[in-house]
Amino acid sequence: MKEPEEPAAGSAVGAAAAAPRSHTLTLRVPYAHTDAMGVVYYANYLVYFEMARSALLREAGLPYGELERRGVHLPVVEAHCAYYRPARFDELLAVHTRCAALRGARLRIEYEITRDGERLAAGYTEHVCMSPQGRPLRPTPEVRRLAGA
């Protein structure tokens, strides 16, 4: 792999001085997310990961839309989810999200979905900081702070 590029000049995203490394999103399971057995369809847990990741970035002052306007993309290059207990329609879930690691241009975000403190699912996504042309970028200072680097 080639050496990561620097973000385009003037591409630093707004100050995220106190960027949180973790966030909890609360959501209620909609009927549309359940299957014929009345439980959340397995792929929807990845949707919940995405919702929580977006909330984490937004709270950190790094919303996806702003990152992309500045020429920084964070495509998912790996995803994993382990399922422990089912979630059902109308249940209130908490999606705990944390930035776990930054290695080069690669960012790992971990998730745990709980209901009343009981673990239902856990997993992670790995992202690569990329230019709009698909080339790896060095993470911006804000992304490094988000990851605790």
Secondary structure, DSSP 8 states (H G I E B T S, - for coil): ----B---TT---S--TT--SEEEEEEE--GGGB-TTSBB-TTHHHHHHHHHHHHHHHHTT--HHHHHHTT-B--EEEEEEEE-S--BTT-EEEEEEEEEEEETTEEEEEEEEEETTEEEEEEEEEEE-B-TTS-BB---HHHHHHTT-
